[in-house]
Amino acid sequence: MNKIKYRFFVDKECNWFQDGKAITHKGIYNFNYKHLKINKDKVFFVQEEKSIAYVDFEDKPFLVRIADVSEKKTVLLLNDSTKEELDVSSLYFKNNIPYCSVKQGVFEARFSRPALYQISKIIKITDGKYYIGSCLINHQ
């Protein structure tokens, strides 16, 4: 089996690095997210036509920067500047850090500290279990 050669590294705050150098150009950053894919082996890559560059994520590929909580729904602002509604059933905690599915369930996102603070306003604890509405949150 061939060892994967990663072209990109992405830290837990979703800062991208190519060949060890920070990617600071917003256009390139957005291009990478627009073309980000995951294969059946859960290996991430950026693909443009036939060109593939593998991506090593320190944590999850997306970061929830803001959780706009209202009575009826929670809208997430992701690090790629897109917004989407939180699928509460996909929310879980691991080592006290919240994660959820994004991009129609294809990818996962880690919540930033501000987003955790915002979402904590709607989490209820009953008998030692965590809920948003009637949805039980998995806590590992």
C-alpha positions in Angstrom: 0.0 0.0 0.0 1.3 3.5 -0.9 1.9 6.0 1.9 -0.1 9.1 1.3 1.9 12.3 0.7 0.0 15.2 2.1 0.3 18.5 0.3 -1.8 20.4 2.8 -2.0 20.5 6.5 -4.9 22.1 8.3 -4.7 22.9 12.0 -7.6 22.6 14.5 -8.5 26.3 13.9 -8.8 25.5 10.1 -5.7 27.4 9.1 -4.3 25.9 5.9 -0.7 25.3 5.2 0.8 24.2 1.9 4.2 22.6 1.9 4.7 24.2 5.4 3.7 27.7 4.4 0.5 29.4 5.6 -2.2 30.0 3.0 -3.4 33.5 3.7 -5.1 34.4 0.4 -8.9 34.1 0.9 -9.5 33.1 -2.7 -7.2 30.1 -2.4 -8.6 29.2 1.0 -12.2 29.3 -0.5 -11.1 27.4 -3.6 -9.7 24.6 -1.4 -12.9 24.3 0.5 -15.0 24.4 -2.7 -13.0 21.5 -4.1 -12.6 19.5 -0.9 -13.6 15.9 -1.1 -13.4 12.7 1.0 -12.9 9.2 -0.3 -14.2 5.9 1.0 -11.1 5.5 3.2 -11.9 8.8 4.8 -8.9 10.5 3.3 -9.4 14.2 2.4 -8.3 15.7 -0.8 -8.7 18.8 -3.0 -9.5 18.0 -6.6 -9.4 20.2 -9.6 -10.1 18.2 -12.8 -7.6 15.3 -12.7 -5.2 16.9 -10.2 -5.5 15.7 -6.6 -3.7 17.1 -3.5 -4.2 15.3 -0.2 -5.1 17.2 3.0 -4.2 16.2 6.6 -6.6 17.7 9.1 -5.5 18.1 12.7 -9.1 17.8 13.8 -12.2 18.3 11.6 -12.3 19.9 8.2 -14.7 22.7 9.2 -15.0 25.1 12.2 -18.2 26.6 13.5 -17.3 30.2 14.1 -20.7 31.4 15.2 -23.9 29.7 16.3 -26.8 32.0 15.8 -29.3 30.6 18.3 -33.0 31.4 18.0 -36.1 29.7 19.4 -36.9 27.7 16.3 -33.4 27.0 14.8 -29.7 27.4 15.1 -27.8 28.7 12.1 -24.1 28.0 12.0 -21.5 30.3 10.3 -18.7 28.1 9.2 -15.1 29.0 8.5 -15.6 29.0 4.8 -18.2 31.8 5.2 -21.2 29.6 4.5 -24.2 29.3 6.7 -26.3 26.3 7.4 -28.9 25.2 9.9 -27.6 22.9 12.7 -28.8 19.3 12.4 -29.3 18.8 16.1 -29.3 15.0 15.7 -25.7 15.1 14.5 -24.4 17.1 17.4 -22.1 15.3 19.8 -19.4 16.1 22.4 -16.0 14.5 22.5 -13.6 15.5 25.3 -16.0 18.4 26.1 -15.7 19.8 22.6 -18.9 19.9 20.4 -18.9 18.6 16.9 -21.7 18.2 14.2 -22.2 17.2 10.7 -22.2 19.8 8.0 -22.4 20.1 4.2 -25.4 17.7 4.0 -23.7 15.2 6.3 -20.6 14.8 4.2 -18.2 16.5 6.6 -17.9 17.3 10.3 -17.2 20.6 12.1 -15.7 21.4 15.4 -17.3 24.3 17.4 -15.1 27.3 18.3 -15.2 28.5 21.8 -17.5 31.4 21.0 -19.8 29.0 19.2 -19.8 26.6 22.1 -20.7 29.5 24.4 -23.6 30.5 22.1 -25.0 26.9 21.8 -24.6 26.2 25.5 -27.5 28.7 26.0 -30.0 26.1 24.6 -28.5 22.9 26.1 -30.5 21.5 29.0 -29.3 18.9 31.4 -31.8 16.3 32.7 -30.7 13.4 34.9 -27.1 13.9 33.8 -28.0 13.8 30.1 -27.7 16.7 27.7 -30.5 17.8 25.4 -31.4 20.4 22.8 -35.2 20.3 22.8 -36.1 16.6 23.0 -32.9 15.5 21.1 -30.4 13.7 23.3 -26.8 14.8 22.7 -24.1 12.1 22.6 -21.4 13.0 25.1 -18.2 10.9 25.0 
